Amino acid sequence: MTQVNDNINPNKGKHLTYEERIKIEAYKELGYSNRKIARILNRAPQTINNAINQGTVRTIKQRQVHNNKVYEYDQYSYSADADYQIYLRNRQHSGRRPKWLQCDSFTTWADEKMLDDGWSPDMVVGRAVKDELFPADLIPSTSTLYHWIDRGIMKTKNIDLLEKVSRKPRNDSPKHREHRRVFGPSIKERPEKVDTREHFGHWEIDTLIGSQAKEDPVLLTLVERKTRFEIIIKINQKAEGHVNQAIEQLYERLGNQATTLFKTITSDNGSEFAGIYELLTDITDVYFARPYASYERGTKENQHKLIRRFIPKGKCLADISANTINRIQQWINNIPRKILGYRTAKEAFLDELRAYAS
């Protein structure tokens, strides 16, 4: 049989109401003790004691003048109005101050990084933690920073977070479609160690177009899979000859380092890459992703999203200077990445080179 505990106080943990304070004032005028008032109101005696101590005020009972001197005779009594006003005032200052009020230096720095440098909220939080730029208790979580942005606490708005406003639902049902062009070994033949990203020197190559005009320049992009280090080269046209020429010039600049840096390159089946397997034979292993399977080169797809922040689709690349391309490349290689422990791609790339040299 279920027993009902009659000793449970339904008012426990609740603040006194204004009506209860009025009753306390009336009972005190009748001369009731604090404990008797507590029993009547079904409250803890200490609650009544605290209220009376807080709301007791001094009043003038009698004032007399004698020999040009004023004599006042006062008394102390409980006032429900005084008690309630103190209660309301205390409530305004109760509780912990919001974290964003305590870390003005962080929010100022975060807005600068997001608005001026194009960092994402996760980059901001991760880098602040990694470099210990602020006391740990003043650095919010990534979700908290997004919440501050949503609430308008930050200068940064959602419209400023290009990745957030352009994000599309993910399609996890890839479909393979065969096609006849075979430029070289399939990605299925690529060593499994390349997939793990634990080894340095494995790259993905692609082109990024501006406008649809055939004669418009394009960007040839290469990204190292482990460090996410990006190389961007502007070429005159999306054609096999221009791609081959750009790769030859890159290998010439690198000299003997080319074979160390480029162990494998994975490409798509675009006609502009038809000649790279033959071009790099005996230098670098080249593999080709399956047709219509861009997810097999996910690193490159993510890197292109970063470039699109500066070069939207439809923009003529003939109007983009080499200096601008270089600045975009530097920006990509110098933003902190969660996947790299909030190191930058450049830092990770240089770490790999130092490890190899040692």
N, C-alpha and C positions, 0 to 999 in steps of 0.2 A: 504494500500500500504506500503510495506516495505521500510523504509528509510535507506540510507547508510550514516554512519557517516564518513564524509571526514576528521574529525579531529583526527582520530585514527592514531597514529604514529607506523608504522610497525617496527621501530628500537628501540622502547621503551623496556628497559630491556636488550638490547644486548650490548656487549662490542664493543668498537671501533676496527675496523680491522686495519691491518698494512697499507692497501691501503688508508684508511681514514686518518690515521696519516700523510702519505706522502702528501695528499692533504692539510691538515691543515698547514703543514710546508710551502708548496708553497703559500697558501693564505696569511700566515703571512708575507712572504717576499714581497708580493704585497701590504702589509699594510692594509689588511682587518681587520675589528674588529671581536672580538669573536662572537658577535651576528650575524653578517653577515655570518660568516662561519657556524654557527649553522643552519641558514635558508637554506643555500646552501646544506648542508649535511643532512638536515631534522633530526637534532639532538637537544636535549635540550641544551640551552646555558650553563647550569652548567656542562654538560658533556664536552663541549669544554673547559671551564675554567679549569676544573680539569686536563684534559689532558695536557693543556699548562703549568699549574703550575708544574705538575709532570715532564714534558719533557724539561723544560727550563734549558739550560746549559750555563756555562760561557766559553767564547772564548776570545782569545787574539786578539784585533783589531790592536794594534800597540805596538812595543817594542823599547825603545830608551835608549841609554847609555850616561850619562852625568856625568863628573867628577868621572869616574869609578863606577858610580851607574846605575843600570838598572831600568828603569821606564816602567811599563806595563800599557797599556790602554785597558781595557777589555770591552766586551759587552755581553749581555745576549740575547739568541735567542732560539726559540723552535727547538728541534731535534726529528724528528720522530723515528729515530733509538734508541735514548736514552730513549724516552718514552716507546717504545715497549719492550725494554729489562727490564725496571723496571716493566712493566705490567706482563711479563712472570715470573719474579722472585717473584712477589707478588702472582701470581696464584699458585706457588708451595707451598706456605705457607698458602694459604687460606683454609677456611673450618675447621670444627672441627676435631681434631685428632681422629683416630679410637679408639674405646673404649678399644680394646685389648692392645693398646700402653700405656693406662693410668692405667691399672690394672695388672701390672706384678706380684704382690704378689698373686693375685687371680689365674692367669693362672698357676703359679708354684704350688700352693696348689692343684688346680684342677687336673693337670697332675699327681701329686703324688697320689691323691685319686683314680683316674681312672686306673692308671698303676700299682700301688703297692697294693692298697686295693680292686680293682675290682669294684669300684662304677660306676654307670651309670651317664651320664651327668645330668639327672634330680635329682638324689640323691645329686650330688655335689651342684647344684644351690639351691635346696630346703634347704639343711642343712646350707649352707652359709647364707641364708636369715633368717632361724629360729634362729640360734645362733648369728646372727649379727657379723659374723667373719670379714667382710669388710664393708666399706661404701656402702650404698644402691645403689648409682649411679655407683659403680664400679662392681656390680654383674650383669652379663648378664642374659637374659632369657634362658630357656632351649633350645629353638629353635636357639637362637644366638650362644650358646655354640656348638651345633651340626654343625652350619654353620662354625664356626671357625675350627672345626675338619675337615670338608670337604675341607676347603681351605688350610689346612696344617699349620695353625697358631699355633696349639697346638702340643706338642710332641705326644700326644695320636692320634692314627690313627683309622680309621673305623674298621680295622681288630682286634683292641684291644677291641672293644665293642662287646662282644660275643653275647649279646642279639640282637643287631642290625643285625649282619651278619647271624644269624640263624633264624631270624623271618620268619614265613610262613604266607601266606594269611589265614585269618580267615574264617572258614566255619560256617555260621550261620544257617545251615539247619540240626539240629540234628535229628537222626532217632532212635526210640526206637525199640529194638528187644527183644522179650520176651524169657526167658529161664526158665528151670524147677527148678533150684536150688533155694530154699528159706531157707536162714539161720536165718532169723528173720524179724522183722517189716520193711516195706518198708519206704523209705525216704518220701513217700507221707504222712505217718503217723507222721512224725516229726513235733513238734510244730512250728507254723509260726514264733515265736519270734527267733528261731534259724537262720532263713533265713535273718533276718534284720541285724545280726551281732551287735546288740546293747547290747547283754547280754554276759557276760563272762562265760567261762567254757564249750564251745561246740567245739569239736575237730573233725578232719578228720584223718583217719589212712590209711596207704598204705605201700606197699613194693617197693623198688627200686633195680633192679638187675644190676649186672655188666656184667659178661659173661652169656652165655646161658647154661653153664654146670649146671646140676641138683644139683650136690654136692657143688657148689660154694656158699659162704656166700652171704647174701643179707642185705639190710638196712631196718629196720622197722622205719617208719617215722610217727610222729604225729605232727599236727599243730593246734594251737588254732585259731578259726575262727576270733575272734574280734581283737586280738593283733598280729596275725601271728607268735606267738612264736613257735619255732620248737624244737622238741626232736628227735634225731636220735640215733637209737640203732642198732648195728651190731649183727645179729643173724647167726647161723651156716648154716641154710638152709631155703629155702622158703617152710615151711611146717607148718601145724596146730600146732603141738606140740611145735615147737620152738617159734612161735608167742605167744602162750598161756603162755609159760614159761617167755618170756620177759615182757609181760604185768603183770604177777603175781609179778615179781621182782620189776617192777616199782611201783606198788601199795604198795608193802611192804615198799619200801624206803620212800614213801610219808606218809605212816601211815594214821592218821586221816584226813590229808589234801586231800587225794585222792578224797573223795566224794565232797569236795568243788571245787577242780580243774576240775574234770571230771564229768560234769553233763550229757553230751551226747557224743557219739562217732559215727561217720558216716563212714562206710566202703564200699568197693566194694564187688563183689560177688566172689572174688578169694577163692579157696579152702583153702588157708592158714588161712582165717578168719572164717572158718565154726564153730569154737568153741567159739568165743569171746562173742556171745550173752548169751550162757549158763554160761560161765565163770563169766561174770559180772552181772548176774541177781541179783537184789536187791541192786546193788552198783551204776551202771551207765547204763543209757538207751542207747541201741545200735540200730542203723538203718542202712539199706543197700541201696545203690544207685541202680538205675535200671541198668540192664545189658547194656554195650556198651554206657553208658552215663557219660563219664568222666567229662563233663562240669558241672555235678551236684556237683562235688567236685573240683571246680575251684581253691580254695586256695591251695589244695595239688598239683595240676598240676603246678601251678606257682612256688611253693616252689621246686619242683623237677627240674625245669629249673635252679634254683640257684645251686642246688647240682651238676648238670651235668657240671657246669663250671669246677669242680674239678675232677669229676669221670665220664668220657665219657662212652657211651655205649660200651660194649665189654671188658672193663677193669676188670680184675679179682679182686674181692674184698678181696680175701685171702691175697693180697699184700698190702692192706690198713690197717695201724695200728689203734688202738683205739685212740691214740693221734691225728692222722690226722682227724679221724671222729669228734673228739671233737673240733678241730680247725675249721672245716667246719661249725659245729653247731654254734660255737661262732661268726664266720663271718656273718652267716645268721641273727643271732639275734642282731647283732650290726651294721647293715647298716641302714641308714635312709630310711624311706618309705614315699612316697608321700601320700599313703592312710592313714597314721597315722599322717599326719601333719608334716612329716619329723622327727618324733621321731623314735627311733629304736624299734624293737619288744620287746627287753628286757626292755626298758624304759616303754613301754605301759603295758607289763605284770606286772612289779613291781607296776605301778600305780594302776592296778586292785587289786592286792593283798593288797596294803595299804588301798584302798577304802573299801575292804571287812573287813579288820581288824578294821577299825574305825566304 
